[in-house]
Amino acid sequence: MTEEEKKYLQNLIDDMYSQFLTAVAEGRKLDLETVRKFSDGRVYTGKDAKNKKLIDEVGGLQDAIEIASKLAKISGEPKLVTPPKERRTLLDLLMGDLSEIIPLNSHTKDTRIQFSYLWK
């Protein structure tokens, strides 16, 4: 990789990090410098994240379903809709790409650069 490419990637990463910090600060109604202190790669427990105002509640899937159904004003038991699980038949295995199931070359890994964060 050339120095120019390295500089470009570093600028891209810095810009994305800045956008992420801004989104968190605005979304959580926190000062940008406060968010910057928390956003250095550390992992937080749910309790610690709540104390730092990075999350609203600590809970599991069922808690999230209950809160979401209340916010959506769903009366009664909410119906969960999940995507169907992909089923593979023997014919799929024989005719398809086996590399998804059986790594033929353990050194071959997906090396695409991918940046993402979800915030709403």
Secondary structure, 3 states (H helix, E strand, C coil): CCHHHHHHHHHHHHHHHHHHHHHHHHHHCCCHHHHHHHCCCCCCCHHHHHHCCCCCCCCCHHHHHHHHHHHCCCCCCCCCCCCCCCCCCHHHHHHCCHHHCCCCCCCCCCCCCCCCCCCC
